[in-house]
Amino acid sequence: MGLRILLFIMILIFSLLGYLTYLNHEILISIFLVQGKPLSTSLPAVIIISFASGALIVFFASLVRDLRKGWRDLKGEKKAKQRENLQEEIVRGLTFLSRGDLKSAKDRLTHVLKGDPRNLDIYDQLSDIHASQGELEEAIELLEKALAIDSHNARILLKKARLYNRIGNLKLATDLLEQVRAIDPNALEPLMELRDLYRRQEKWKEALRLQERIARVSKKDTDVLREKRFQLGLKYEYAQSLTDNGDDESLEKALKLCKEMIKEQRQFEPAYVLLGDIYQKQRRWAEAGKILGKGFRVSKGAVFLLRLESLYLKRDDSKTLLKIYRRILETNPDNRDISFLYSKLCLKLDMLDEAMDELVELKRRGNDLAVIHALMAEVFARKGQLEEAVREYQRNRELMASLQLPFSCRFCQKQSFEWTARCPFCNEWNAYLQVGEERIRSDMQI
């Protein structure tokens, strides 16, 4: 239909030109194609030549356009075919990868990369293959090429940071994770990894700052509670590092942090212990004794009795210490830990009869432990009653080397004879109970 219309218009135009030529065949006009040499021709001829020239221009313009379109279509088909072939290579490479044939997968994907050098996914896959084979430098080099294409790709930056972490370059790993955090400030995974890197470097202030953000962006209630407990532990570590500095300004900051921790979690033992240490560094002996006593009243932890003992013996004030123990024994007559520690103190102060009385009472209450037999043997030995001492030793041939009850982590159940704020095995804070303790802590629900 369109061709017929075009043919009709052409016939109409040429008919009109023929009619004009008939009417004006005697009218001549001069056209100068070269200076000084006019060319005489009729008006209709000029019109016909102009029309034909325009038609030729339109024809050649359409021809050029069609040629360009055909060339583009040809190139598009060629690229589509190349993409199809590359996709087939990718599928083959991934198939080899899923089968565990890393060499074939690497060869295929490397071939794909030559044909498509801007494919970030291929750099990613090849980097993973090299990393799985322990070729960490090659894996990093591939990720660097990917970042040259897209320097703000958070996924690639995160992978590169993990590889630097694996080879022990914590500084570069930290810098890369900071870049990831700048791109997506609320992404939990890189935030946690960056926090752990700061922990490994003992940069507690930075780790705490990140942990506060992690606690804010955590979604699930259980996650929020877990992260807040972790935040409390990091705050303790930061306060401990300030205390270790020892200068007045750092001690005041640490003291403030300890009070914040106690306010946040009343039964967080490490905060009381550290606060007692800070007061002692500041030579505020009375406050040190009060805070340790408060810690014991709140949690009934044996660590506070040990710290009180150290404080008052260092001050050569055994009289006050004995008063504290006796007062505590009156209000906690069935507490095995207090009785045991009191008997040890009496032994240390050469109050042998009182030590023996307490140990006998402990045995009477069913506490037939090896360590109690060891203490009784020590009392008999000091009294010169060697036969009784030997008899106590023989009652349990597996006597513990240390005359004390061990602490046990309430999370991983690992034991230690020394109290620490954080379990060295599972890295949980506020976890140590003395073996046999049955205290219930409110923070166990956290």
Summary of the structure (lengths in Angstrom):
residues: 446
radius of gyration: 44.2
end to end distance: 81.9
largest distance: 157.2
contacts: 1293
relative contact order: 0.04
helix: 73%
strand: 5%
